[in-house]
Amino acid sequence: MALLVIASCQLMVVLDITIVNIALPDIQRSLGFSTTSLSWVVNAYTLTFGGLLLLGGRVGDILGRRRVFVFGVLLFALASLLGGLSQNDWQLLAARALQGVGGAIASPTSLALISTTFAEGPARNRAFGVFAAVSAGGGAIGLLAGGMLVEWLDWRWVLFVNVPIGLLIALATPRWIRESERHAGHFDLLGALTSTAGMVLLVYGFIRAAQDGWRDALTLGAFGAAVVILVTFVLIERRSPQPITPLHMFADRNRAGTYGMMLSLAAAIFGMFFFLTLFVQNVLDFSPLQAGLAFLPVSAVIAVGAGLASQLLPRYGPKPFMVLGALLAAVGLAWLTLTDIHSTYAGSILGPMLVFSLGMGMEFVSLTLMALSDVAAHETGAASGLLNATQQVGGSLGLSILVTMFGTASNNEAERQIPAFLAQATPVERLRFERTGQLPPPWADEILTSGVSAAFITAAIFTAAAAVIALLVIQVRPSDLERLQGGGIPGV
């Protein structure tokens, strides 16, 4: 029951990243977002989530993880209610940011609760396997749930649905989860603020570049300010007696490599969901429910990959699955670059999506175990927060880079498609284009498809880089295998 409560919270937090994705076309029409600015609906959540996860993990260590867990869940539910009531774009973005704060408090605490609730060995391996499967598969579940809510009710219900779920989790937690031991310390608020502000500016710079070019003054200013603030963050962490980012954790090559891989892989999975959601609804003309059903196999295959990895990890160690998982993800994304306006779901989308998902299922179990291996009990919250932070920050930063590639390729394709459209357009179609600036199909589909293919090429490069890190950096020691087997003699 404790694992059910913890996994339910993680499912709610992770699911919210993609349950909103399926509603993006409706949100865009309702609140007037552009295609590139639409990514802020995702990034407003993931940036505050990723930027404050480290602080959230530390708060749980100091104040007690169960107490902090319940507070984070309730804050998340409140922010979801406010988001569902939004009447314009800034209200929605503010609510999404507040959701990120709640998630940042609850998520690292939930992962740390697994470390303190389950003994190291097979029991913890299974718990981590369930947690990793929920973390990875929750994205696909969110797309299905989002499709049903948008089609049968309204896009606002993708946010409203979190309210009763959050309340149930908050009520069940005191019954099934015991409070953790408190550890002395203080809160590194300055570190949390500088890390979050630096990443927001960095992401803003990439999205601004997609809209206004790399020579735009605000683009360059955002990048410059981001560098200054992030350097300041590192200096603060080096001098702080209790930093939210324990830099000594990067001294372990396996843990540093794991964090680097998570940055790259999170960028790929965020991009895959974001751009495929737009593609299947705008080019293939899927309804929200059809789009959600189209992603359902992702959840099943991720669970298969996670289960396979968790069963074989004690025998072979995590490195083979880290290398193989990243290579499978890269192959799937490279395959997706072949899509065009004549593609079909069964012929061009399903196969590469399943290959990608199998690799990701292997990765999340392996990365979770490696990141938290041999960590002192009083730092499990900080270590889990750092792993989650690299996932969310990598996803936000990576998505902004992919949006930049999408915007550049789309603009280049538009320069070719607009003259072709004008040469064939009727006077009514020309007038509509002059008024809205939007091309009709198939010209608009060609522009979108060109941008999506460019984004997938970049995402494939990210996953290939993760495979290289796993191959060259990760080293599995006999003691690591012994811990995975519960302290027995290594089985190799």
ChimeraX attribute file (.defattr): number of C-alpha atoms within 10 A of each C-alpha:
attribute: neighborCount
match mode: 1-to-1
recipient: residues
	/A:1	11
	/A:2	18
	/A:3	19
	/A:4	15
	/A:5	18
	/A:6	24
	/A:7	24
	/A:8	19
	/A:9	26
	/A:10	24
	/A:11	22
	/A:12	26
	/A:13	26
	/A:14	24
	/A:15	26
	/A:16	29
	/A:17	25
	/A:18	26
	/A:19	28
	/A:20	25
	/A:21	30
	/A:22	32
	/A:23	24
	/A:24	23
	/A:25	19
	/A:26	16
	/A:27	21
	/A:28	16
	/A:29	10
	/A:30	13
	/A:31	14
	/A:32	13
	/A:33	18
	/A:34	11
	/A:35	16
	/A:36	16
	/A:37	18
	/A:38	18
	/A:39	19
	/A:40	23
	/A:41	24
	/A:42	24
	/A:43	28
	/A:44	21
	/A:45	26
	/A:46	30
	/A:47	30
	/A:48	30
	/A:49	32
	/A:50	31
	/A:51	30
	/A:52	27
	/A:53	36
	/A:54	31
	/A:55	28
	/A:56	32
	/A:57	33
	/A:58	32
	/A:59	27
	/A:60	28
	/A:61	25
	/A:62	19
	/A:63	18
	/A:64	18
	/A:65	30
	/A:66	22
	/A:67	19
	/A:68	21
	/A:69	29
	/A:70	25
	/A:71	16
	/A:72	26
	/A:73	29
	/A:74	22
	/A:75	21
	/A:76	28
	/A:77	27
	/A:78	20
	/A:79	25
	/A:80	27
	/A:81	20
	/A:82	18
	/A:83	24
	/A:84	20
	/A:85	16
	/A:86	16
	/A:87	11
	/A:88	13
	/A:89	17
	/A:90	12
	/A:91	15
	/A:92	22
	/A:93	19
	/A:94	18
	/A:95	25
	/A:96	31
	/A:97	24
	/A:98	24
	/A:99	30
	/A:100	30
	/A:101	25
	/A:102	30
	/A:103	33
	/A:104	33
	/A:105	30
	/A:106	32
	/A:107	30
	/A:108	31
	/A:109	33
	/A:110	28
	/A:111	27
	/A:112	26
	/A:113	24
	/A:114	20
	/A:115	20
	/A:116	18
	/A:117	17
	/A:118	17
	/A:119	13
	/A:120	17
	/A:121	16
	/A:122	18
	/A:123	14
	/A:124	19
	/A:125	24
	/A:126	16
	/A:127	21
	/A:128	25
	/A:129	26
	/A:130	19
	/A:131	26
	/A:132	29
	/A:133	27
	/A:134	27
	/A:135	21
	/A:136	26
	/A:137	26
	/A:138	25
	/A:139	27
	/A:140	27
	/A:141	26
	/A:142	27
	/A:143	33
	/A:144	24
	/A:145	23
	/A:146	31
	/A:147	28
	/A:148	23
	/A:149	23
	/A:150	21
	/A:151	14
	/A:152	12
	/A:153	11
	/A:154	16
	/A:155	25
	/A:156	21
	/A:157	23
	/A:158	28
	/A:159	24
	/A:160	20
	/A:161	19
	/A:162	22
	/A:163	18
	/A:164	11
	/A:165	16
	/A:166	23
	/A:167	16
	/A:168	15
	/A:169	20
	/A:170	22
	/A:171	11
	/A:172	15
	/A:173	19
	/A:174	14
	/A:175	10
	/A:176	14
	/A:177	17
	/A:178	16
	/A:179	17
	/A:180	18
	/A:181	15
	/A:182	14
	/A:183	16
	/A:184	8
	/A:185	14
	/A:186	14
	/A:187	15
	/A:188	20
	/A:189	13
	/A:190	16
	/A:191	25
	/A:192	22
	/A:193	16
	/A:194	21
	/A:195	26
	/A:196	24
	/A:197	19
	/A:198	24
	/A:199	24
	/A:200	21
	/A:201	21
	/A:202	25
	/A:203	24
	/A:204	22
	/A:205	26
	/A:206	25
	/A:207	26
	/A:208	22
	/A:209	23
	/A:210	25
	/A:211	19
	/A:212	14
	/A:213	18
	/A:214	15
	/A:215	9
	/A:216	13
	/A:217	10
	/A:218	16
	/A:219	22
	/A:220	17
	/A:221	14
	/A:222	19
	/A:223	18
	/A:224	15
	/A:225	16
	/A:226	24
	/A:227	16
	/A:228	12
	/A:229	19
	/A:230	20
	/A:231	15
	/A:232	17
	/A:233	21
	/A:234	17
	/A:235	12
	/A:236	18
	/A:237	20
	/A:238	15
	/A:239	9
	/A:240	15
	/A:241	12
	/A:242	14
	/A:243	24
	/A:244	29
	/A:245	26
	/A:246	17
	/A:247	12
	/A:248	9
	/A:249	17
	/A:250	14
	/A:251	9
	/A:252	12
	/A:253	13
	/A:254	22
	/A:255	22
	/A:256	20
	/A:257	23
	/A:258	27
	/A:259	25
	/A:260	19
	/A:261	27
	/A:262	27
	/A:263	26
	/A:264	27
	/A:265	32
	/A:266	25
	/A:267	27
	/A:268	30
	/A:269	23
	/A:270	25
	/A:271	26
	/A:272	21
	/A:273	20
	/A:274	23
	/A:275	22
	/A:276	21
	/A:277	25
	/A:278	23
	/A:279	21
	/A:280	20
	/A:281	17
	/A:282	17
	/A:283	22
	/A:284	16
	/A:285	12
	/A:286	18
	/A:287	17
	/A:288	28
	/A:289	20
	/A:290	18
	/A:291	24
	/A:292	24
	/A:293	19
	/A:294	22
	/A:295	23
	/A:296	19
	/A:297	17
	/A:298	26
	/A:299	24
	/A:300	19
	/A:301	22
	/A:302	30
	/A:303	24
	/A:304	18
	/A:305	22
	/A:306	31
	/A:307	19
	/A:308	17
	/A:309	25
	/A:310	29
	/A:311	14
	/A:312	12
	/A:313	21
	/A:314	22
	/A:315	15
	/A:316	16
	/A:317	23
	/A:318	28
	/A:319	21
	/A:320	18
	/A:321	28
	/A:322	28
	/A:323	22
	/A:324	19
	/A:325	29
	/A:326	30
	/A:327	23
	/A:328	23
	/A:329	32
	/A:330	29
	/A:331	18
	/A:332	25
	/A:333	29
	/A:334	19
	/A:335	21
	/A:336	24
	/A:337	21
	/A:338	14
	/A:339	18
	/A:340	18
	/A:341	18
	/A:342	10
	/A:343	13
	/A:344	14
	/A:345	13
	/A:346	9
	/A:347	10
	/A:348	17
	/A:349	20
	/A:350	17
	/A:351	14
	/A:352	20
	/A:353	24
	/A:354	21
	/A:355	22
	/A:356	28
	/A:357	29
	/A:358	26
	/A:359	27
	/A:360	33
	/A:361	33
	/A:362	33
	/A:363	31
	/A:364	29
	/A:365	30
	/A:366	26
	/A:367	24
	/A:368	23
	/A:369	22
	/A:370	23
	/A:371	22
	/A:372	20
	/A:373	17
	/A:374	12
	/A:375	16
	/A:376	10
	/A:377	14
	/A:378	16
	/A:379	18
	/A:380	27
	/A:381	33
	/A:382	29
	/A:383	28
	/A:384	25
	/A:385	31
	/A:386	27
	/A:387	26
	/A:388	26
	/A:389	27
	/A:390	24
	/A:391	26
	/A:392	29
	/A:393	27
	/A:394	27
	/A:395	27
	/A:396	32
	/A:397	27
	/A:398	26
	/A:399	30
	/A:400	27
	/A:401	24
	/A:402	30
	/A:403	30
	/A:404	25
	/A:405	24
	/A:406	26
	/A:407	27
	/A:408	21
	/A:409	21
	/A:410	22
	/A:411	18
	/A:412	14
	/A:413	19
	/A:414	20
	/A:415	11
	/A:416	13
	/A:417	18
	/A:418	16
	/A:419	11
	/A:420	12
	/A:421	20
	/A:422	14
	/A:423	10
	/A:424	10
	/A:425	14
	/A:426	11
	/A:427	10
	/A:428	9
	/A:429	15
	/A:430	16
	/A:431	12
	/A:432	14
	/A:433	17
	/A:434	11
	/A:435	9
	/A:436	8
	/A:437	10
	/A:438	12
	/A:439	20
	/A:440	13
	/A:441	13
	/A:442	13
	/A:443	19
	/A:444	20
	/A:445	19
	/A:446	20
	/A:447	25
	/A:448	26
	/A:449	26
	/A:450	23
	/A:451	24
	/A:452	29
	/A:453	24
	/A:454	20
	/A:455	27
	/A:456	27
	/A:457	19
	/A:458	22
	/A:459	30
	/A:460	26
	/A:461	16
	/A:462	23
	/A:463	29
	/A:464	22
	/A:465	19
	/A:466	27
	/A:467	24
	/A:468	16
	/A:469	21
	/A:470	25
	/A:471	16
	/A:472	10
	/A:473	15
	/A:474	22
	/A:475	15
	/A:476	14
	/A:477	9
	/A:478	13
	/A:479	14
	/A:480	19
	/A:481	22
	/A:482	18
	/A:483	19
	/A:484	24
	/A:485	19
	/A:486	17
	/A:487	14
	/A:488	12
	/A:489	12
	/A:490	17
	/A:491	11
	/A:492	9
